[in-house]
Amino acid sequence: MIPVSHFRFVLAGVGTLVASPLPLFHYGAQLVVINIGGTFTTGPTEAAYVINDLISPAAVIASHANEAATENGKVVAGTRTARFTELVSAAVHVPLSGRTMAFNGAAGCISGCN
């Protein structure tokens, strides 16, 4: 579980026009959770644009990829998650089943990250 006190904002990721990143500028989000599945949410390329060009957080958690994105704790090549991690300049963290991630106030992972 990521302590709520460390979030400044969580991006819903339903599209760059629907879930405006403007509040993220105002609040100075350093840790962002963004959906990258591309079916009913932003895809990996669009999500990377939002992260790199509109928000510029210190770290991002890829979410709702709608795929088996990892194997043995590593991102699988050729997946949406792999594409997103290749495109994003911020630190990318991938959630893993049974592993709790924790972050400090500067979006630095203090435990449970890949």
C-alpha positions, 0 to 999 in steps of 0.5 A, spaced: 500 500 500 502 506 498 501 511 503 496 516 501 500 522 504 505 521 499 500 522 493 499 529 491 494 527 485 492 520 482 491 521 474 485 517 472 488 516 465 481 515 461 484 520 456 488 526 456 482 530 454 477 527 459 482 527 465 486 533 464 493 533 467 492 541 469 491 539 477 497 536 477 501 542 475 498 546 480 499 541 486 506 539 483 505 532 483 511 528 484 508 521 484 503 519 478 499 513 477 497 512 470 493 507 466 496 505 460 491 499 457 489 503 451 482 500 451 478 505 455 484 508 457 490 512 455 495 507 451 502 507 452 504 512 447 499 517 450 500 516 457 508 517 456 506 523 452 502 526 458 508 524 463 513 526 459 511 533 456 505 535 461 506 533 468 514 531 469 513 527 475 519 524 479 516 517 478 510 514 475 506 507 477 504 504 470 496 501 471 491 497 468 495 495 462 490 489 461 495 484 459 500 479 463 505 485 463 511 481 468 514 474 468 518 473 474 518 480 477 520 483 470 517 486 465 515 482 458 518 485 452 513 487 447 508 489 452 504 495 453 508 496 459 514 495 456 513 500 451 511 505 456 517 504 460 521 505 454 518 512 452 518 515 459 523 519 462 521 519 469 522 513 474 517 507 472 514 502 477 510 496 475 506 493 481 507 486 482 502 481 485 503 481 493 508 486 493 507 493 497 510 499 494 512 505 499 514 512 497 517 518 500 515 525 499 519 526 493 516 520 490 523 516 491 521 508 492 523 506 499 520 499 499 517 494 494 519 497 487 522 493 481 
